[in-house]
Amino acid sequence: MAFYSDAETFLDVMKALFERLAQTPGATDEFARSKLIIHVKVSNPDAFIGLNARKQPIGFSFQPQAERPNITLHLDADLLHAIWLGKVRLRDAFFGGKIKTEGSIFKALQLASLFRQAEALYPLVLKEKGLL
């Protein structure tokens, strides 16, 4: 059974997580240097996460934006959940084909530092929301 039963719950958690990332000193610095725009298209439930490192501070959005992405990632919400709980390694998900990419997979790996920061905060956000 899927961890997230609906897009509303998923987006509520994502908004809280990215808000927390933005407020954590240094959490987005490495990704900010990449100057990448990344779109993350999530399935089960369907949702969108936009990451814009061309803006300072980094822009996070949950509706598709006009900016053309350098990379688009396609993955299942349960996979993202497992990555951020530390049950699946991001690198393994990329190279194992669990994350589909449009654009350079090597550029996508520049997300690793941001994802590591998210791993530290995600369980806390889930607990605050009563989901863990």
TIVEX-752189 format. One record per residue: x, y, z of N, C-alpha, C in turn; residue number from 0. Coordinates in pm, whole numbers, plus 50000, padded with zeros to 5 digits. Last residue first. Layout:
{{X,Y,Z},{X,Y,Z},{X,Y,Z},NUM};
...
//
This chain:
{{50450,50950,51109},{50556,50853,51138},{50561,50828,51288},131};
{{50259,51141,51081},{50264,51036,50979},{50370,50930,51005},130};
{{50232,51379,51217},{50165,51260,51269},{50163,51143,51172},129};
{{50380,51591,51145},{50251,51578,51076},{50173,51456,51125},128};
{{50609,51545,51291},{50530,51664,51321},{50390,51655,51261},127};
{{50700,51317,51152},{50657,51307,51293},{50570,51424,51332},126};
{{50766,51432,50904},{50662,51328,50912},{50610,51313,51054},125};
{{50972,51603,50987},{50849,51660,50931},{50736,51558,50938},124};
{{51159,51411,51066},{51109,51509,51164},{50978,51570,51116},123};
{{51217,51278,50826},{51151,51206,50936},{51092,51300,51041},122};
{{51335,51508,50679},{51210,51441,50639},{51144,51363,50753},121};
{{51589,51591,50760},{51470,51665,50805},{51338,51592,50780},120};
{{51777,51421,50650},{51788,51455,50792},{51658,51517,50845},119};
{{51703,51416,50382},{51699,51292,50461},{51702,51321,50611},118};
{{51764,51675,50302},{51623,51637,50315},{51609,51510,50397},117};
{{52041,51653,50286},{51982,51744,50385},{51835,51709,50409},116};
{{52051,51475,50073},{52108,51436,50204},{52051,51524,50315},115};
{{51939,51633,49872},{51867,51514,49917},{51920,51464,50052},114};
{{52142,51819,49842},{52010,51864,49886},{51929,51747,49939},113};
{{52346,51651,49749},{52363,51723,49876},{52229,51771,49930},112};
{{52233,51550,49505},{52269,51462,49616},{52281,51536,49749},111};
{{52194,51699,49282},{52089,51704,49385},{52128,51628,49511},110};
{{52381,51629,49108},{52409,51750,49186},{52301,51774,49291},109};
{{52276,51428,48959},{52345,51389,49083},{52388,51509,49166},108};
{{52194,51557,48732},{52093,51526,48834},{52158,51487,48966},107};
{{52424,51553,48584},{52379,51681,48639},{52279,51657,48752},106};
{{52413,51282,48523},{52526,51332,48603},{52496,51470,48659},105};
{{52196,51258,48362},{52189,51194,48494},{52302,51245,48583},104};
{{52077,51518,48165},{52196,51446,48211},{52178,51389,48352},103};
{{51740,51460,48050},{51857,51543,48075},{51967,51456,48133},102};
{{51506,51310,48221},{51516,51379,48093},{51627,51481,48115},101};
{{51506,50998,48395},{51552,51135,48378},{51537,51182,48234},100};
{{51357,50795,48641},{51372,50824,48498},{51412,50970,48484},99};
{{51460,50595,48891},{51431,50735,48863},{51459,50756,48715},98};
{{51530,50335,48855},{51405,50362,48928},{51363,50508,48915},97};
{{51772,50268,48743},{51660,50297,48654},{51527,50324,48724},96};
{{51995,50245,48890},{51912,50125,48880},{51788,50147,48794},95};
{{52094,50500,48902},{52162,50405,48814},{52088,50273,48801},94};
{{51900,50617,49082},{51932,50672,48950},{51987,50565,48858},93};
{{51909,50445,49303},{51780,50470,49236},{51803,50526,49096},92};
{{52175,50466,49377},{52123,50336,49333},{51992,50353,49257},91};
{{52180,50737,49458},{52264,50692,49346},{52213,50558,49290},90};
{{52009,50728,49681},{51976,50808,49564},{52053,50759,49441},89};
{{51932,50425,49844},{52034,50526,49811},{51995,50597,49682},88};
{{51668,50367,50063},{51717,50348,49927},{51818,50460,49901},87};
{{51627,50442,50322},{51610,50300,50291},{51660,50266,50151},86};
{{51619,50704,50406},{51749,50637,50405},{51741,50488,50374},85};
{{51397,50845,50375},{51407,50773,50502},{51539,50695,50511},84};
{{51431,50936,50121},{51444,51033,50230},{51438,50970,50368},83};
{{51385,50698,49979},{51515,50767,49969},{51533,50858,50089},82};
{{51116,50647,50043},{51221,50552,50085},{51360,50616,50080},81};
{{50994,50870,49919},{50976,50846,50063},{51088,50754,50115},80};
{{51059,50815,49655},{51110,50937,49718},{51103,50924,49870},79};
{{50908,50578,49630},{51054,50575,49613},{51116,50699,49678},78};
{{50649,50674,49664},{50703,50577,49761},{50855,50564,49750},77};
{{50619,50835,49438},{50622,50897,49572},{50679,50801,49676},76};
{{50830,50760,49160},{50715,50727,49242},{50730,50790,49380},75};
{{50960,50995,48921},{50971,50888,49019},{50842,50874,49098},74};
{{51143,51171,48695},{51014,51103,48710},{51035,50991,48811},73};
{{51296,51486,48645},{51300,51353,48707},{51159,51300,48718},72};
{{51453,51687,48415},{51323,51647,48470},{51338,51505,48522},71};
{{51684,51952,48388},{51661,51810,48413},{51518,51793,48462},70};
{{51662,52213,48331},{51782,52145,48282},{51760,51995,48288},69};
{{51335,52340,48238},{51428,52272,48329},{51552,52221,48257},68};
{{51223,52663,48163},{51257,52531,48108},{51360,52465,48199},67};
{{50975,52833,48344},{51117,52812,48316},{51142,52670,48265},66};
{{50707,52830,48417},{50740,52856,48277},{50886,52825,48244},65};
{{50617,52557,48640},{50655,52695,48611},{50697,52707,48464},64};
{{50379,52352,48807},{50473,52373,48696},{50493,52522,48667},63};
{{50377,52382,49160},{50300,52391,49036},{50401,52412,48924},62};
{{50543,52412,49363},{50466,52288,49363},{50361,52288,49251},61};
{{50880,52526,49407},{50741,52543,49365},{50673,52407,49357},60};
{{51146,52711,49534},{51077,52582,49539},{50934,52608,49495},59};
{{51449,52878,49467},{51304,52874,49454},{51253,52731,49457},58};
{{51705,52994,49681},{51655,52892,49589},{51503,52893,49587},57};
{{51706,53354,49738},{51730,53214,49775},{51668,53119,49672},56};
{{51798,53334,49410},{51856,53339,49543},{51759,53413,49635},55};
{{51763,53121,49126},{51710,53225,49214},{51786,53220,49346},54};
{{51866,52901,49016},{51905,53028,48954},{51856,53147,49036},53};
{{51764,52676,49119},{51887,52724,49182},{51939,52851,49115},52};
{{51461,52562,49172},{51525,52661,49087},{51645,52720,49159},51};
{{51251,52292,49148},{51367,52343,49221},{51442,52438,49129},50};
{{50922,52176,49184},{51018,52251,49103},{51127,52308,49191},49};
{{50724,51898,49188},{50815,51977,49271},{50914,52045,49176},48};
{{50399,51763,49162},{50510,51831,49097},{50592,51906,49201},47};
{{50209,51455,49153},{50247,51584,49212},{50368,51638,49137},46};
{{50001,51179,49196},{50061,51272,49101},{50087,51406,49168},45};
{{50088,50949,49467},{49996,51033,49389},{50072,51128,49296},44};
{{50178,50852,49191},{50120,50772,49301},{50138,50834,49439},43};
{{50467,51039,49085},{50345,50961,49059},{50304,50885,49184},42};
{{50622,51352,49019},{50598,51240,49110},{50469,51170,49070},41};
{{50867,51518,48870},{50729,51474,48846},{50708,51344,48922},40};
{{51061,51782,48922},{51042,51647,48973},{50894,51614,48956},39};
{{51283,51985,48751},{51143,51951,48772},{51136,51806,48817},38};
{{51535,52216,48812},{51497,52075,48809},{51348,52062,48835},37};
{{51781,52422,48707},{51636,52418,48728},{51597,52272,48710},36};
{{52101,52506,48850},{52010,52420,48773},{51864,52450,48805},35};
{{52315,52617,48981},{52236,52704,48892},{52140,52624,48804},34};
{{52489,52509,49167},{52467,52436,49041},{52396,52521,48937},33};
{{52481,52653,49400},{52595,52674,49311},{52576,52606,49175},32};
{{52260,52541,49526},{52252,52678,49475},{52364,52707,49375},31};
{{52361,52300,49622},{52268,52297,49510},{52258,52436,49446},30};
{{52516,52405,49832},{52580,52330,49723},{52489,52325,49601},29};
{{52315,52537,49997},{52431,52606,49937},{52490,52533,49817},28};
{{52107,52442,50145},{52087,52451,50000},{52208,52509,49926},27};
{{52196,52442,50409},{52132,52322,50354},{52121,52325,50202},26};
{{52297,52673,50530},{52387,52589,50453},{52323,52471,50382},25};
{{52050,52685,50779},{52173,52744,50725},{52260,52641,50653},24};
{{51724,52622,50701},{51841,52558,50762},{51968,52615,50700},23};
{{51516,52721,50556},{51547,52788,50682},{51672,52733,50750},22};
{{51490,52549,50344},{51522,52689,50315},{51566,52763,50441},21};
{{51407,52317,50481},{51537,52321,50412},{51582,52465,50388},20};
{{51152,52401,50561},{51254,52372,50663},{51394,52374,50600},19};
{{51032,52416,50312},{51035,52535,50397},{51146,52519,50502},18};
{{51050,52151,50238},{51129,52249,50166},{51135,52383,50238},17};
{{50872,52036,50432},{51011,51993,50419},{51096,52100,50352},16};
{{50628,52163,50378},{50690,52177,50511},{50838,52141,50505},15};
{{50588,52073,50115},{50597,52217,50143},{50665,52241,50277},14};
{{50573,51795,50158},{50681,51852,50076},{50698,52001,50104},13};
{{50338,51772,50314},{50467,51729,50369},{50582,51793,50291},12};
{{50154,51868,50127},{50163,51931,50259},{50298,51897,50324},11};
{{50184,51686,49919},{50228,51825,49900},{50240,51900,50032},10};
{{50074,51454,50043},{50210,51455,49991},{50262,51598,49981},9};
{{49811,51541,50091},{49899,51504,50203},{50045,51509,50160},8};
{{49728,51583,49822},{49720,51690,49922},{49813,51663,50040},7};
{{49742,51339,49692},{49839,51444,49658},{49840,51555,49762},6};
{{49702,51050,49909},{49653,51155,49819},{49759,51263,49799},5};
{{49834,50858,50053},{49705,50820,49994},{49653,50926,49898},4};
{{50159,50759,50075},{50074,50877,50058},{49946,50838,49986},3};
{{50240,50490,50072},{50250,50568,50194},{50158,50690,50188},2};
{{50049,50224,49923},{50126,50348,49911},{50127,50425,50042},1};
{{50084,49882,50000},{50000,50000,50000},{50089,50125,50000},0};
//
